């Protein structure tokens, strides 16, 4: 007999059909023995967001109680105006990727917003750095120069992650920098001193200058959607620097996980740098997300195995 579902959660966004969050959360539930929990994708256009949040906060009647939401684009910043409580980190970043329905009994819920993207970025970078230097403690991961590609919600989280890693010089490379939801505004809230470089993807000179900044960095975090960073993979001479290779300890995180690898990740790897794929960030951000929603600590290896299985299957299908 199938278990009666008593708690439900979902990932929301538009589009959301590509999301691998259900793979991670369902694997976590299975490992924790939470067979009365469900997790689904829920396509949510911006006009539908207030109604969904009202459903989340409503008193429990018939059916399972909402536990929370994973949040992807375009809602990470728009959510801030609709929540009852916002965690200080999420408030400083200016973006929420996790909503928890905090309720007592069957009554209405208080909606609390959190940001686990920062933990996901830090975890992915540290794990990738450790693979290059096995046995090294996390505090040996030094970031003297860092570059963030993009200036949106995930870029704001990337700045917070670099702050946690005590990065020295930080440069944000993006087409636009002005605006309340941009990385420059988030940097001011977090007290980070950053440099900005305006990038014009259609301009070969601009691409070369941006690629040179990447080549000089210890850490690069690309927050751009699939294909958007491809122009930077072209000027290989500038990208690899005068020596013809990036420093062997340099790490790039590209938040894209499909299609993979991106042209930028391939170019970075050919130049000798270490690459953290987007799915690794997704894995590391999902662990605290599950903990916030369920109150239990999931096994990251259970989640990793489930995710790798799906990614391997998807890759094999694409090659057929």
Secondary structure, 3 states (H helix, E strand, C coil): CCCCCCEEEEEEECCCCCCCHHHHHHHHHHHHCCCCEEEEEEECCHHHHHHHHHHHHCCCCCCCEEEEEEECCCCCCHHHHHCCEECHHHHHHCCCCEEEEEECCCCCEEEEEECCHHHHHHHHHHHHHHHHCCCCCHHHCCCCEEEEECCCHHHHHHHHHHHHCCCCEEEEEECCCCCCCCHHHHHHHHCCCEEEEECCCCCHHHHHHHHHHHHCCCEEEECCCCCCCHHHHCCHHHHHCCCCCCCCCCEEEECCCCCCCCHHHHHHHHCCCEEECHHHHHHHHHHHHHHHHHCCCCCHHHHHHHHHHHHHHHHHHHHC
